[in-house]
Amino acid sequence: MLSVLIETRNDEEGLARTLASLIGGAVEGVVRDVIVCDTGSTDQTHRVAEHAGCHYVTGGIAAGIRQAKGDWVLLLEPGSRLVDGWIDAVVAHTARQTMAARFSRARGSRTPFLARVFSGNRALADGLLISKLQAAAASKSAGSAEAIARGLATKRLDAEIWVAPPKQRSPE
């Protein structure tokens, strides 16, 4: 029913935290497959994905969307964690909606208003639940999961997410 896609680069610890929050969805049969879309990691990201039983693809988000088996795709940042109760909200939304949706931020994960105004807003910070057809169409012109999520009209799910901490830019 649901394919989870996580686009990552050199974030093995964040990936492990996100995958741990998906276990309940896999046990309930809601998560059909998890695809880790690697964009050039040099750490142990591939090992984390393989040990967790994920599909591991290189080449970005479009390749992951093509491999997704579910009718709906959940795009997440590595390091984000879904809060208990997310399964029911996702099942309810996908049963009656065609519009994309995002999670609400968990109370401890909310940033103050001025901090949001003056910081770079990450469109994928709240996750994105989107139909596979819409994701595939958007991926043709978008080079990343972040680009797919940017500027998209969405509903708000009755479920929460702990937002991934901002990535520190590393010299390359």
C-alpha positions in Angstrom: 0.0 0.0 0.0 2.7 2.5 1.0 6.3 2.9 -0.2 8.6 4.9 1.9 11.5 6.7 0.1 14.4 8.3 2.0 16.8 10.3 -0.1 20.2 10.5 1.8 23.8 11.2 1.5 26.3 10.4 4.3 23.7 10.1 7.1 23.8 6.6 8.3 22.8 7.5 11.9 19.9 9.6 10.8 18.8 6.9 8.4 18.8 4.3 11.2 16.6 6.6 13.4 14.1 7.1 10.6 13.9 3.4 9.8 13.3 2.5 13.5 10.2 4.7 13.5 8.8 2.7 10.5 8.8 -0.7 12.1 5.2 -0.4 13.4 4.0 0.3 9.8 5.9 -2.7 8.5 4.4 -5.0 11.2 0.9 -3.6 10.5 1.3 -4.3 6.8 1.0 -0.6 5.8 4.6 -0.1 4.7 5.0 -2.3 1.6 8.7 -1.4 0.9 11.3 1.1 2.0 13.7 2.5 -0.6 16.9 4.3 0.3 17.8 6.7 -2.5 21.5 7.4 -2.1 23.1 10.4 -3.8 26.7 9.6 -3.3 27.4 8.4 0.3 30.9 7.5 1.3 29.9 6.3 4.8 28.1 3.1 5.8 24.6 4.2 4.5 24.3 1.2 2.2 25.0 -1.2 5.1 22.3 0.3 7.3 19.8 0.1 4.4 20.8 -3.5 3.6 20.7 -4.7 7.3 17.2 -3.1 7.7 15.9 -5.0 4.6 15.5 -1.8 2.5 15.9 -1.5 -1.3 19.0 0.5 -2.0 19.3 2.6 -5.2 21.7 5.1 -6.4 20.8 7.8 -8.9 18.3 9.8 -6.8 14.7 10.0 -6.1 13.3 9.4 -9.6 15.0 5.9 -9.6 13.4 5.2 -6.2 9.9 6.3 -7.3 10.1 4.0 -10.4 10.9 1.0 -8.1 8.2 1.8 -5.5 5.5 -0.9 -5.3 2.9 1.1 -3.3 0.2 3.3 -4.7 1.2 6.0 -2.3 4.8 7.2 -1.5 6.0 8.7 1.8 9.1 10.9 1.3 11.1 11.4 4.5 14.4 13.1 5.4 16.9 10.9 7.2 16.8 11.6 10.9 13.1 12.4 11.0 10.9 10.1 13.2 7.2 9.4 12.9 5.3 9.6 16.2 3.1 6.7 17.4 -0.3 7.0 15.7 0.9 7.8 12.3 -0.3 4.6 10.8 -4.0 5.3 11.4 -3.7 8.8 10.0 -1.9 7.7 6.8 -4.4 4.8 6.2 -7.4 7.2 6.7 -5.9 9.8 4.4 -5.0 7.4 1.6 -8.4 5.7 1.7 -10.3 9.0 1.0 -8.0 11.5 -0.5 -6.0 12.1 -3.7 -4.3 15.2 -2.4 -0.7 15.1 -1.0 -0.3 15.6 2.8 2.3 16.5 5.4 2.7 15.6 9.1 2.3 18.1 11.9 5.5 18.8 13.9 5.7 17.2 17.3 5.6 19.9 20.1 9.3 19.5 21.0 10.2 19.7 17.3 8.5 23.0 16.5 10.7 26.0 15.8 9.8 29.5 17.1 8.2 31.8 14.5 11.2 34.1 14.0 13.6 31.2 13.6 11.3 29.8 10.9 11.2 33.2 9.1 14.9 33.7 9.1 16.1 30.2 8.4 16.1 28.2 5.2 12.7 26.4 5.1 13.1 22.7 4.2 10.0 21.6 2.2 10.5 18.0 3.2 11.0 18.6 6.9 7.4 17.6 7.7 7.5 14.6 5.3 5.4 14.2 2.3 2.7 11.7 1.6 1.9 11.7 -2.2 0.3 9.4 -4.7 2.9 7.5 -6.7 1.4 8.9 -10.0 1.8 12.4 -8.7 5.3 11.7 -7.4 6.4 10.2 -10.7 5.1 13.2 -12.7 6.8 15.6 -10.4 10.1 13.7 -10.4 10.5 14.3 -14.2 11.2 17.9 -13.6 12.5 17.8 -10.0 16.0 16.5 -9.3 15.5 15.7 -5.6 12.8 14.8 -3.0 13.1 18.3 -1.6 12.3 19.8 -5.0 9.2 17.5 -5.3 7.9 18.7 -1.9 8.6 22.4 -2.6 5.5 24.5 -3.4 3.1 21.6 -3.4 -0.4 22.2 -2.0 -1.0 19.7 0.8 -3.4 18.7 3.6 -2.2 18.4 7.2 -2.3 14.8 8.6 -3.6 14.2 12.1 -0.2 12.7 13.0 3.1 14.0 14.1 6.8 13.9 13.1 10.0 14.7 14.9 11.8 16.8 12.3 15.4 15.8 11.4 18.0 18.3 12.6 19.4 20.6 9.9 22.3 19.0 8.0 25.6 20.7 8.6 27.3 21.6 5.4 30.6 19.7 5.2 33.5 20.8 3.0 33.9 18.5 0.0 
